[in-house]
Amino acid sequence: MVVLDGRDRRKHTRHPLERPAKLFCPKSGRFLAGRTRNISAGGVLVEVDVTESIGAGDAILLTIAFGDRFIVPMTELVPGSIVRTSAADGSVSIGLAIAYDNSTEMALSA
């Protein structure tokens, strides 16, 4: 979390990473295609084109394409929660800051 005095109080260092990502939103029962912007041991920032209501507090399942696999079983999706959303002016894209429910699980699956 970034505070007003300008200090970054995140527990984990973020690293720039642009990879295809797929998210499943249990609330709507839909998949969303996205692209990562940065990643850390505790979460990821994913940009998606959103045509439905999605917001902070929503549960999400995600996978990031690190190899040549195009189909990933539901059992391999990593659970997380949307911490915050951000939208660029005039854009249909939205940034989803996602915290992994279990950061150890994400580290082992990468």
N, CA, C and O atoms as a printed pandas DataFrame, in Angstrom:
     atom_number atom_name residue_name chain_id  residue_number  x_coord  y_coord  z_coord
0              1         N          MET        A               1    0.848   -1.175    0.000
1              2        CA          MET        A               1    0.000    0.000    0.000
2              3         C          MET        A               1    0.893    1.238    0.000
3              4         O          MET        A               1    1.869    1.301    0.748
4              5         N          VAL        A               2    0.566    2.212   -0.828
5              6        CA          VAL        A               2    1.309    3.456   -0.875
6              7         C          VAL        A               2    0.591    4.466    0.001
7              8         O          VAL        A               2   -0.626    4.627   -0.095
8              9         N          VAL        A               3    1.353    5.152    0.864
9             10        CA          VAL        A               3    0.757    6.125    1.770
10            11         C          VAL        A               3    1.052    7.532    1.292
11            12         O          VAL        A               3    1.893    7.733    0.416
12            13         N          LEU        A               4    0.363    8.511    1.867
13            14        CA          LEU        A               4    0.447    9.893    1.418
14            15         C          LEU        A               4    1.825   10.517    1.584
15            16         O          LEU        A               4    2.157   11.443    0.843
16            17         N          ASP        A               5    2.638   10.051    2.522
17            18        CA          ASP        A               5    3.950   10.664    2.712
18            19         C          ASP        A               5    4.957   10.197    1.653
19            20         O          ASP        A               5    6.124   10.587    1.699
20            21         N          GLY        A               6    4.516    9.368    0.704
21            22        CA          GLY        A               6    5.362    8.956   -0.408
22            23         C          GLY        A               6    6.144    7.673   -0.180
23            24         O          GLY        A               6    6.756    7.154   -1.114
24            25         N          ARG        A               7    6.137    7.150    1.047
25            26        CA          ARG        A               7    6.855    5.907    1.305
26            27         C          ARG        A               7    6.022    4.716    0.863
27            28         O          ARG        A               7    4.806    4.689    1.052
28            29         N          ASP        A               8    6.685    3.736    0.276
29            30        CA          ASP        A               8    6.033    2.511   -0.169
30            31         C          ASP        A               8    6.144    1.493    0.953
31            32         O          ASP        A               8    7.250    1.133    1.355
32            33         N          ARG        A               9    5.011    1.025    1.464
33            34        CA          ARG        A               9    5.023    0.084    2.585
34            35         C          ARG        A               9    4.652   -1.326    2.166
35            36         O          ARG        A               9    4.206   -2.121    2.994
36            37         N          ARG        A              10    4.831   -1.646    0.901
37            38        CA          ARG        A              10    4.542   -3.001    0.438
38            39         C          ARG        A              10    5.519   -3.973    1.096
39            40         O          ARG        A              10    6.673   -3.632    1.354
40            41         N          LYS        A              11    5.041   -5.184    1.363
41            42        CA          LYS        A              11    5.882   -6.210    1.955
42            43         C          LYS        A              11    6.837   -6.815    0.938
43            44         O          LYS        A              11    7.926   -7.261    1.298
44            45         N          HIS        A              12    6.434   -6.834   -0.343
45            46        CA          HIS        A              12    7.213   -7.511   -1.382
46            47         C          HIS        A              12    7.581   -6.539   -2.499
47            48         O          HIS        A              12    6.787   -5.676   -2.874
48            49         N          THR        A              13    8.771   -6.688   -3.014
49            50        CA          THR        A              13    9.232   -5.859   -4.122
50            51         C          THR        A              13    8.480   -6.228   -5.396
51            52         O          THR        A              13    8.292   -7.406   -5.702
52            53         N          ARG        A              14    8.052   -5.204   -6.135
53            54        CA          ARG        A              14    7.375   -5.433   -7.407
54            55         C          ARG        A              14    8.399   -5.447   -8.538
55            56         O          ARG        A              14    9.389   -4.716   -8.525
56            57         N          HIS        A              15    8.123   -6.304   -9.512
57            58        CA          HIS        A              15    8.988   -6.424  -10.677
58            59         C          HIS        A              15    8.139   -6.248  -11.931
59            60         O          HIS        A              15    7.078   -6.863  -12.044
60            61         N          PRO        A              16    8.586   -5.418  -12.876
61            62        CA          PRO        A              16    7.822   -5.263  -14.119
62            63         C          PRO        A              16    7.752   -6.613  -14.846
63            64         O          PRO        A              16    8.750   -7.327  -14.948
64            65         N          LEU        A              17    6.580   -6.943  -15.339
65            66        CA          LEU        A              17    6.401   -8.186  -16.077
66            67         C          LEU        A              17    5.178   -8.045  -16.959
67            68         O          LEU        A              17    4.083   -7.772  -16.468
68            69         N          GLU        A              18    5.355   -8.227  -18.247
69            70        CA          GLU        A              18    4.231   -8.207  -19.183
70            71         C          GLU        A              18    4.075   -9.584  -19.784
71            72         O          GLU        A              18    4.862  -10.006  -20.630
72            73         N          ARG        A              19    3.034  -10.283  -19.327
73            74        CA          ARG        A              19    2.709  -11.634  -19.795
74            75         C          ARG        A              19    1.196  -11.741  -19.934
75            76         O          ARG        A              19    0.460  -11.066  -19.214
76            77         N          PRO        A              20    0.724  -12.581  -20.850
77            78        CA          PRO        A              20   -0.719  -12.825  -20.919
78            79         C          PRO        A              20   -1.215  -13.457  -19.618
79            80         O          PRO        A              20   -0.513  -14.254  -18.995
80            81         N          ALA        A              21   -2.417  -13.095  -19.224
81            82        CA          ALA        A              21   -3.019  -13.650  -18.010
82            83         C          ALA        A              21   -4.483  -13.956  -18.284
83            84         O          ALA        A              21   -5.118  -13.338  -19.138
84            85         N          LYS        A              22   -4.996  -14.917  -17.547
85            86        CA          LYS        A              22   -6.415  -15.249  -17.630
86            87         C          LYS        A              22   -6.963  -15.255  -16.219
87            88         O          LYS        A              22   -6.368  -15.834  -15.309
88            89         N          LEU        A              23   -8.106  -14.604  -16.046
89            90        CA          LEU        A              23   -8.745  -14.525  -14.738
90            91         C          LEU        A              23  -10.144  -15.120  -14.825
91            92         O          LEU        A              23  -10.832  -14.974  -15.835
92            93         N          PHE        A              24  -10.553  -15.788  -13.759
93            94        CA          PHE        A              24  -11.915  -16.285  -13.653
94            95         C          PHE        A              24  -12.563  -15.568  -12.488
95            96         O          PHE        A              24  -12.035  -15.568  -11.375
96            97         N          CYS        A              25  -13.709  -14.958  -12.746
97            98        CA          CYS        A              25  -14.450  -14.230  -11.719
98            99         C          CYS        A              25  -15.627  -15.094  -11.266
99           100         O          CYS        A              25  -16.623  -15.190  -11.983
100          101         N          PRO        A              26  -15.534  -15.727  -10.086
101          102        CA          PRO        A              26  -16.625  -16.583   -9.615
102          103         C          PRO        A              26  -17.959  -15.842   -9.492
103          104         O          PRO        A              26  -19.015  -16.448   -9.676
104          105         N          LYS        A              27  -17.929  -14.541   -9.185
105          106        CA          LYS        A              27  -19.160  -13.755   -9.022
106          107         C          LYS        A              27  -19.985  -13.733  -10.308
107          108         O          LYS        A              27  -21.209  -13.850  -10.263
108          109         N          SER        A              28  -19.317  -13.582  -11.456
109          110        CA          SER        A              28  -20.028  -13.523  -12.727
110          111         C          SER        A              28  -19.986  -14.843  -13.484
111          112         O          SER        A              28  -20.775  -15.063  -14.402
112          113         N          GLY        A              29  -19.050  -15.734  -13.093
113          114        CA          GLY        A              29  -18.889  -16.998  -13.798
114          115         C          GLY        A              29  -18.201  -16.832  -15.149
115          116         O          GLY        A              29  -18.313  -17.701  -16.013
116          117         N          ARG        A              30  -17.484  -15.711  -15.337
117          118        CA          ARG        A              30  -16.850  -15.418  -16.621
118          119         C          ARG        A              30  -15.330  -15.379  -16.516
119          120         O          ARG        A              30  -14.761  -15.097  -15.461
120          121         N          PHE        A              31  -14.696  -15.673  -17.645
121          122        CA          PHE        A              31  -13.256  -15.525  -17.771
122          123         C          PHE        A              31  -12.945  -14.161  -18.359
123          124         O          PHE        A              31  -13.708  -13.645  -19.175
124          125         N          LEU        A              32  -11.839  -13.579  -17.954
125          126        CA          LEU        A              32  -11.358  -12.314  -18.490
126          127         C          LEU        A              32   -9.926  -12.511  -18.965
127          128         O          LEU        A              32   -9.112  -13.113  -18.265
128          129         N          ALA        A              33   -9.623  -12.007  -20.148
129          130        CA          ALA        A              33   -8.244  -12.028  -20.644
130          131         C          ALA        A              33   -7.573  -10.744  -20.209
131          132         O          ALA        A              33   -8.191   -9.679  -20.207
132          133         N          GLY        A              34   -6.313  -10.844  -19.842
133          134        CA          GLY        A              34   -5.595   -9.656  -19.407
134          135         C          GLY        A              34   -4.121   -9.764  -19.688
135          136         O          GLY        A              34   -3.651  -10.700  -20.334
136          137         N          ARG        A              35   -3.400   -8.778  -19.185
137          138        CA          ARG        A              35   -1.953   -8.723  -19.342
138          139         C          ARG        A              35   -1.363   -8.180  -18.042
139          140         O          ARG        A              35   -1.790   -7.140  -17.540
140          141         N          THR        A              36   -0.380   -8.896  -17.507
141          142        CA          THR        A              36    0.247   -8.424  -16.286
142          143         C          THR        A              36    1.056   -7.159  -16.566
143          144         O          THR        A              36    1.558   -6.962  -17.673
144          145         N          ARG        A              37    1.173   -6.320  -15.563
145          146        CA          ARG        A              37    2.006   -5.112  -15.642
146          147         C          ARG        A              37    3.184   -5.217  -14.678
147          148         O          ARG        A              37    4.297   -4.798  -14.997
148          149         N          ASN        A              38    2.928   -5.783  -13.489
149          150        CA          ASN        A              38    4.008   -6.058  -12.545
150          151         C          ASN        A              38    3.580   -7.194  -11.635
151          152         O          ASN        A              38    2.402   -7.543  -11.558
152          153         N          ILE        A              39    4.569   -7.770  -10.942
153          154        CA          ILE        A              39    4.303   -8.949  -10.121
154          155         C          ILE        A              39    5.212   -8.913   -8.892
155          156         O          ILE        A              39    6.308   -8.354   -8.934
156          157         N          SER        A              40    4.748   -9.509   -7.812
157          158        CA          SER        A              40    5.560   -9.661   -6.604
158          159         C          SER        A              40    5.191  -10.992   -5.967
159          160         O          SER        A              40    4.316  -11.704   -6.460
160          161         N          ALA        A              41    5.857  -11.321   -4.877
161          162        CA          ALA        A              41    5.547  -12.557   -4.160
162          163         C          ALA        A              41    4.170  -12.505   -3.523
163          164         O          ALA        A              41    3.621  -13.550   -3.176
164          165         N          GLY        A              42    3.591  -11.311   -3.357
165          166        CA          GLY        A              42    2.296  -11.181   -2.696
166          167         C          GLY        A              42    1.129  -10.870   -3.605
167          168         O          GLY        A              42   -0.023  -10.948   -3.180
168          169         N          GLY        A              43    1.409  -10.512   -4.869
169          170        CA          GLY        A              43    0.304  -10.166   -5.755
170          171         C          GLY        A              43    0.768   -9.760   -7.135
171          172         O          GLY        A              43    1.947   -9.862   -7.475
172          173         N          VAL        A              44   -0.195   -9.293   -7.927
173          174        CA          VAL        A              44    0.071   -8.963   -9.325
174          175         C          VAL        A              44   -0.861   -7.840   -9.757
175          176         O          VAL        A              44   -1.984   -7.732   -9.263
176          177         N          LEU        A              45   -0.393   -7.005  -10.679
177          178        CA          LEU        A              45   -1.240   -5.989  -11.292
178          179         C          LEU        A              45   -1.545   -6.457  -12.706
179          180         O          LEU        A              45   -0.636   -6.659  -13.511
180          181         N          VAL        A              46   -2.837   -6.630  -13.005
181          182        CA          VAL        A              46   -3.275   -7.119  -14.307
182          183         C          VAL        A              46   -4.180   -6.077  -14.948
183          184         O          VAL        A              46   -5.072   -5.532  -14.298
184          185         N          GLU        A              47   -3.947   -5.809  -16.210
185          186        CA          GLU        A              47   -4.809   -4.897  -16.965
186          187         C          GLU        A              47   -5.779   -5.728  -17.795
187          188         O          GLU        A              47   -5.366   -6.633  -18.521
188          189         N          VAL        A              48   -7.070   -5.422  -17.687
189          190        CA          VAL        A              48   -8.109   -6.139  -18.433
190          191         C          VAL        A              48   -9.075   -5.136  -19.055
191          192         O          VAL        A              48   -9.198   -4.005  -18.586
192          193         N          ASP        A              49   -9.754   -5.561  -20.112
193          194        CA          ASP        A              49  -10.863   -4.795  -20.665
194          195         C          ASP        A              49  -12.118   -5.304  -19.976
195          196         O          ASP        A              49  -12.501   -6.460  -20.157
196          197         N          VAL        A              50  -12.751   -4.463  -19.199
197          198        CA          VAL        A              50  -13.883   -4.897  -18.381
198          199         C          VAL        A              50  -15.197   -4.395  -18.961
199          200         O          VAL        A              50  -15.360   -3.211  -19.255
200          201         N          THR        A              51  -16.123   -5.323  -19.117
201          202        CA          THR        A              51  -17.462   -4.968  -19.586
202          203         C          THR        A              51  -18.499   -5.279  -18.526
203          204         O          THR        A              51  -19.701   -5.210  -18.782
204          205         N          GLU        A              52  -18.028   -5.624  -17.327
205          206        CA          GLU        A              52  -18.938   -5.969  -16.239
206          207         C          GLU        A              52  -18.440   -5.355  -14.942
207          208         O          GLU        A              52  -17.326   -4.835  -14.873
208          209         N          SER        A              53  -19.258   -5.420  -13.938
209          210        CA          SER        A              53  -18.904   -4.855  -12.641
210          211         C          SER        A              53  -17.938   -5.781  -11.919
211          212         O          SER        A              53  -18.246   -6.945  -11.664
212          213         N          ILE        A              54  -16.779   -5.253  -11.598
213          214        CA          ILE        A              54  -15.781   -5.994  -10.842
214          215         C          ILE        A              54  -15.069   -4.978   -9.966
215          216         O          ILE        A              54  -14.781   -3.868  -10.413
216          217         N          GLY        A              55  -14.780   -5.347   -8.720
217          218        CA          GLY        A              55  -14.180   -4.344   -7.856
218          219         C          GLY        A              55  -13.469   -4.913   -6.650
219          220         O          GLY        A              55  -13.378   -6.128   -6.470
220          221         N          ALA        A              56  -12.972   -4.018   -5.836
221          222        CA          ALA        A              56  -12.228   -4.386   -4.635
222          223         C          ALA        A              56  -13.056   -5.321   -3.765
223          224         O          ALA        A              56  -14.252   -5.110   -3.560
224          225         N          GLY        A              57  -12.404   -6.351   -3.260
225          226        CA          GLY        A              57  -13.056   -7.331   -2.414
226          227         C          GLY        A              57  -13.538   -8.559   -3.161
227          228         O          GLY        A              57  -13.811   -9.590   -2.545
228          229         N          ASP        A              58  -13.647   -8.466   -4.489
229          230        CA          ASP        A              58  -14.100   -9.615   -5.274
230          231         C          ASP        A              58  -13.029  -10.703   -5.305
231          232         O          ASP        A              58  -11.838  -10.416   -5.418
232          233         N          ALA        A              59  -13.469  -11.945   -5.203
233          234        CA          ALA        A              59  -12.576  -13.096   -5.337
234          235         C          ALA        A              59  -12.256  -13.279   -6.813
235          236         O          ALA        A              59  -13.057  -12.937   -7.683
236          237         N          ILE        A              60  -11.082  -13.821   -7.081
237          238        CA          ILE        A              60  -10.648  -14.031   -8.453
238          239         C          ILE        A              60   -9.748  -15.264   -8.485
239          240         O          ILE        A              60   -9.064  -15.563   -7.506
240          241         N          LEU        A              61   -9.751  -15.966   -9.590
241          242        CA          LEU        A              61   -8.803  -17.057   -9.820
242          243         C          LEU        A              61   -7.979  -16.647  -11.031
243          244         O          LEU        A              61   -8.534  -16.131  -12.001
244          245         N          LEU        A              62   -6.672  -16.863  -10.998
245          246        CA          LEU        A              62   -5.867  -16.400  -12.116
246          247         C          LEU        A              62   -4.753  -17.349  -12.487
247          248         O          LEU        A              62   -4.332  -18.202  -11.706
248          249         N          THR        A              63   -4.291  -17.166  -13.715
249          250        CA          THR        A              63   -3.103  -17.846  -14.198
250          251         C          THR        A              63   -2.351  -16.880  -15.093
251          252         O          THR        A              63   -2.946  -16.034  -15.761
252          253         N          ILE        A              64   -1.044  -17.019  -15.094
253          254        CA          ILE        A              64   -0.177  -16.185  -15.920
254          255         C          ILE        A              64    0.565  -17.107  -16.868
255          256         O          ILE        A              64    1.087  -18.140  -16.448
256          257         N          ALA        A              65    0.619  -16.745  -18.140
257          258        CA          ALA        A              65    1.280  -17.574  -19.151
258          259         C          ALA        A              65    2.792  -17.369  -19.082
259          260         O          ALA        A              65    3.307  -16.332  -19.501
260          261         N          PHE        A              66    3.491  -18.363  -18.553
261          262        CA          PHE        A              66    4.949  -18.314  -18.504
262          263         C          PHE        A              66    5.569  -19.238  -19.541
263          264         O          PHE        A              66    6.770  -19.163  -19.798
264          265         N          GLY        A              67    4.766  -20.105  -20.138
265          266        CA          GLY        A              67    5.283  -21.063  -21.112
266          267         C          GLY        A              67    4.386  -21.137  -22.324
267          268         O          GLY        A              67    3.745  -20.157  -22.705
268          269         N          ASP        A              68    4.350  -22.310  -22.926
269          270        CA          ASP        A              68    3.581  -22.522  -24.154
270          271         C          ASP        A              68    2.205  -23.125  -23.921
271          272         O          ASP        A              68    1.507  -23.434  -24.886
272          273         N          ARG        A              69    1.793  -23.301  -22.665
273          274        CA          ARG        A              69    0.484  -23.901  -22.378
274          275         C          ARG        A              69   -0.618  -22.888  -22.631
275          276         O          ARG        A              69   -0.598  -21.784  -22.087
276          277         N          PHE        A              70   -1.577  -23.269  -23.456
277          278        CA          PHE        A              70   -2.690  -22.378  -23.763
278          279         C          PHE        A              70   -3.940  -22.743  -22.973
279          280         O          PHE        A              70   -4.823  -21.906  -22.782
280          281         N          ILE        A              71   -4.018  -23.981  -22.517
281          282        CA          ILE        A              71   -5.169  -24.430  -21.734
282          283         C          ILE        A              71   -4.667  -24.821  -20.348
283          284         O          ILE        A              71   -3.756  -25.636  -20.204
284          285         N          VAL        A              72   -5.283  -24.220  -19.338
285          286        CA          VAL        A              72   -4.907  -24.502  -17.952
286          287         C          VAL        A              72   -6.145  -25.004  -17.228
287          288         O          VAL        A              72   -7.183  -24.341  -17.256
288          289         N          PRO        A              73   -6.059  -26.168  -16.576
289          290        CA          PRO        A              73   -7.216  -26.683  -15.831
290          291         C          PRO        A              73   -7.605  -25.747  -14.682
291          292         O          PRO        A              73   -6.751  -25.073  -14.107
292          293         N          MET        A              74   -8.878  -25.713  -14.359
293          294        CA          MET        A              74   -9.378  -24.874  -13.265
294          295         C          MET        A              74   -8.639  -25.167  -11.962
295          296         O          MET        A              74   -8.448  -24.264  -11.147
296          297         N          THR        A              75   -8.221  -26.411  -11.756
297          298        CA          THR        A              75   -7.539  -26.790  -10.521
298          299         C          THR        A              75   -6.169  -26.127  -10.388
299          300         O          THR        A              75   -5.601  -26.105   -9.296
300          301         N          GLU        A              76   -5.633  -25.588  -11.484
301          302        CA          GLU        A              76   -4.327  -24.942  -11.445
302          303         C          GLU        A              76   -4.408  -23.416  -11.362
303          304         O          GLU        A              76   -3.376  -22.748  -11.321
304          305         N          LEU        A              77   -5.612  -22.863  -11.337
305          306        CA          LEU        A              77   -5.758  -21.418  -11.185
306          307         C          LEU        A              77   -5.472  -21.033   -9.734
307          308         O          LEU        A              77   -5.832  -21.760   -8.808
308          309         N          VAL        A              78   -4.827  -19.894   -9.547
309          310        CA          VAL        A              78   -4.417  -19.443   -8.225
310          311         C          VAL        A              78   -5.466  -18.480   -7.657
311          312         O          VAL        A              78   -5.836  -17.513   -8.323
312          313         N          PRO        A              79   -5.947  -18.733   -6.439
313          314        CA          PRO        A              79   -6.953  -17.852   -5.842
314          315         C          PRO        A              79   -6.347  -16.548   -5.335
315          316         O          PRO        A              79   -5.226  -16.516   -4.828
316          317         N          GLY        A              80   -7.108  -15.493   -5.482
317          318        CA          GLY        A              80   -6.701  -14.188   -4.988
318          319         C          GLY        A              80   -7.910  -13.310   -4.765
319          320         O          GLY        A              80   -9.051  -13.725   -4.972
320          321         N          SER        A              81   -7.640  -12.084   -4.336
321          322        CA          SER        A              81   -8.698  -11.107   -4.104
322          323         C          SER        A              81   -8.279   -9.781   -4.717
323          324         O          SER        A              81   -7.108   -9.406   -4.664
324          325         N          ILE        A              82   -9.235   -9.079   -5.295
325          326        CA          ILE        A              82   -8.955   -7.761   -5.848
326          327         C          ILE        A              82   -8.839   -6.781   -4.689
327          328         O          ILE        A              82   -9.751   -6.647   -3.873
328          329         N          VAL        A              83   -7.696   -6.097   -4.632
329          330        CA          VAL        A              83   -7.432   -5.138   -3.565
330          331         C          VAL        A              83   -7.915   -3.756   -3.978
331          332         O          VAL        A              83   -8.512   -3.035   -3.179
332          333         N          ARG        A              84   -7.655   -3.391   -5.233
333          334        CA          ARG        A              84   -8.106   -2.099   -5.743
334          335         C          ARG        A              84   -8.170   -2.152   -7.262
335          336         O          ARG        A              84   -7.584   -3.029   -7.898
336          337         N          THR        A              85   -8.890   -1.203   -7.822
337          338        CA          THR        A              85   -8.977   -1.069   -9.274
338          339         C          THR        A              85   -8.563    0.345   -9.652
339          340         O          THR        A              85   -8.677    1.276   -8.854
340          341         N          SER        A              86   -8.087    0.490  -10.867
341          342        CA          SER        A              86   -7.741    1.815  -11.375
342          343         C          SER        A              86   -8.025    1.842  -12.870
343          344         O          SER        A              86   -7.761    0.872  -13.581
344          345         N          ALA        A              87   -8.560    2.949  -13.332
345          346        CA          ALA        A              87   -8.881    3.096  -14.745
346          347         C          ALA        A              87   -8.186    4.324  -15.308
347          348         O          ALA        A              87   -8.089    5.361  -14.652
348          349         N          ALA        A              88   -7.710    4.184  -16.528
349          350        CA          ALA        A              88   -7.112    5.331  -17.210
350          351         C          ALA        A              88   -8.229    6.149  -17.851
351          352         O          ALA        A              88   -9.220    5.587  -18.317
352          353         N          ASP        A              89   -8.074    7.465  -17.875
353          354        CA          ASP        A              89   -9.074    8.339  -18.490
354          355         C          ASP        A              89   -9.280    7.973  -19.950
355          356         O          ASP        A              89   -8.320    7.847  -20.710
356          357         N          GLY        A              90  -10.537    7.803  -20.338
357          358        CA          GLY        A              90  -10.879    7.522  -21.726
358          359         C          GLY        A              90  -10.537    6.120  -22.192
359          360         O          GLY        A              90  -10.610    5.836  -23.387
360          361         N          SER        A              91  -10.169    5.242  -21.280
361          362        CA          SER        A              91   -9.784    3.887  -21.650
362          363         C          SER        A              91  -10.849    2.897  -21.181
363          364         O          SER        A              91  -11.517    3.117  -20.172
364          365         N          VAL        A              92  -10.994    1.804  -21.929
365          366        CA          VAL        A              92  -11.895    0.732  -21.493
366          367         C          VAL        A              92  -11.142   -0.274  -20.628
367          368         O          VAL        A              92  -11.748   -1.179  -20.053
368          369         N          SER        A              93   -9.818   -0.115  -20.535
369          370        CA          SER        A              93   -9.009   -1.005  -19.715
370          371         C          SER        A              93   -9.043   -0.560  -18.263
371          372         O          SER        A              93   -9.182    0.623  -17.951
372          373         N          ILE        A              94   -8.911   -1.538  -17.397
373          374        CA          ILE        A              94   -8.878   -1.262  -15.965
374          375         C          ILE        A              94   -7.737   -2.079  -15.361
375          376         O          ILE        A              94   -7.500   -3.219  -15.759
376          377         N          GLY        A              95   -7.049   -1.495  -14.414
377          378        CA          GLY        A              95   -6.000   -2.214  -13.703
378          379         C          GLY        A              95   -6.574   -2.862  -12.461
379          380         O          GLY        A              95   -7.273   -2.215  -11.680
380          381         N          LEU        A              96   -6.278   -4.139  -12.277
381          382        CA          LEU        A              96   -6.732   -4.872  -11.098
382          383         C          LEU        A              96   -5.515   -5.238  -10.263
383          384         O          LEU        A              96   -4.670   -6.018  -10.702
384          385         N          ALA        A              97   -5.421   -4.679   -9.062
385          386        CA          ALA        A              97   -4.375   -5.067   -8.125
386          387         C          ALA        A              97   -4.908   -6.275   -7.363
387          388         O          ALA        A              97   -5.893   -6.176   -6.632
388          389         N          ILE        A              98   -4.251   -7.405   -7.542
389          390        CA          ILE        A              98   -4.723   -8.668   -6.974
390          391         C          ILE        A              98   -3.710   -9.185   -5.954
391          392         O          ILE        A              98   -2.521   -9.298   -6.251
392          393         N          ALA        A              99   -4.186   -9.492   -4.763
393          394        CA          ALA        A              99   -3.352  -10.113   -3.731
394          395         C          ALA        A              99   -3.628  -11.605   -3.756
395          396         O          ALA        A              99   -4.784  -12.027   -3.739
396          397         N          TYR        A             100   -2.574  -12.404   -3.795
397          398        CA          TYR        A             100   -2.748  -13.849   -3.745
398          399         C          TYR        A             100   -3.305  -14.234   -2.380
399          400         O          TYR        A             100   -2.916  -13.663   -1.361
400          401         N          ASP        A             101   -4.220  -15.206   -2.363
401          402        CA          ASP        A             101   -4.733  -15.698   -1.085
402          403         C          ASP        A             101   -3.649  -16.444   -0.316
403          404         O          ASP        A             101   -3.658  -16.468    0.915
404          405         N          ASN        A             102   -2.715  -17.053   -1.046
405          406        CA          ASN        A             102   -1.629  -17.805   -0.430
406          407         C          ASN        A             102   -0.381  -17.559   -1.261
407          408         O          ASN        A             102   -0.181  -18.220   -2.279
408          409         N          SER        A             103    0.472  -16.611   -0.843
409          410        CA          SER        A             103    1.633  -16.239   -1.654
410          411         C          SER        A             103    2.625  -17.391   -1.798
411          412         O          SER        A             103    3.330  -17.459   -2.804
412          413         N          THR        A             104    2.700  -18.289   -0.834
413          414        CA          THR        A             104    3.573  -19.455   -0.950
414          415         C          THR        A             104    3.123  -20.342   -2.093
415          416         O          THR        A             104    3.946  -20.853   -2.852
416          417         N          GLU        A             105    1.807  -20.527   -2.218
417          418        CA          GLU        A             105    1.262  -21.348   -3.294
418          419         C          GLU        A             105    1.625  -20.773   -4.654
419          420         O          GLU        A             105    1.969  -21.523   -5.568
420          421         N          MET        A             106    1.553  -19.448   -4.804
421          422        CA          MET        A             106    1.887  -18.822   -6.073
422          423         C          MET        A             106    3.360  -18.987   -6.388
423          424         O          MET        A             106    3.720  -19.245   -7.537
424          425         N          ALA        A             107    4.216  -18.845   -5.393
425          426        CA          ALA        A             107    5.657  -18.986   -5.614
426          427         C          ALA        A             107    6.004  -20.395   -6.072
427          428         O          ALA        A             107    6.880  -20.570   -6.919
428          429         N          LEU        A             108    5.334  -21.397   -5.526
429          430        CA          LEU        A             108    5.596  -22.771   -5.909
430          431         C          LEU        A             108    5.064  -23.105   -7.288
431          432         O          LEU        A             108    5.607  -23.989   -7.950
432          433         N          SER        A             109    4.017  -22.425   -7.746
433          434        CA          SER        A             109    3.417  -22.761   -9.028
434          435         C          SER        A             109    4.117  -22.082  -10.191
435          436         O          SER        A             109    3.900  -22.470  -11.339
436          437         N          ALA        A             110    4.941  -21.089   -9.936
437          438        CA          ALA        A             110    5.609  -20.340  -11.016
438          439         C          ALA        A             110    6.809  -21.069  -11.561
439          440         O          ALA        A             110    7.474  -20.571  -12.470
